[in-house]
């Protein structure tokens, strides 16, 4: 796992149970290989996908939507 994604919570800083729960959820997601992505990708994301797949930006957008909408 990429160590840049793991931050230790400063024990001296006050925190709420809700915040601790949210941080644990995000950490667990990372530990299991999941990431959070935007529903609408940025132009840079679409351009990178289009270049990588040798397709148009429009096709990259359709592919992205299909992946986000897939329930698996």
C-alpha angles and dihedrals in degrees: 000000000000106000091212087074095058118081124173116229111240103243091206093058116088114244137174129239089244092054092047090050091050092049091049091051092051091047091050090050090054092046090055094047098258126133134187115243132182119262088227112043122220122253088252091054092050092046091051091049092048092050093046094049096038090235136118122275088247091056091046088054092051091049091049092050091049092052094047092048095047113107106210 
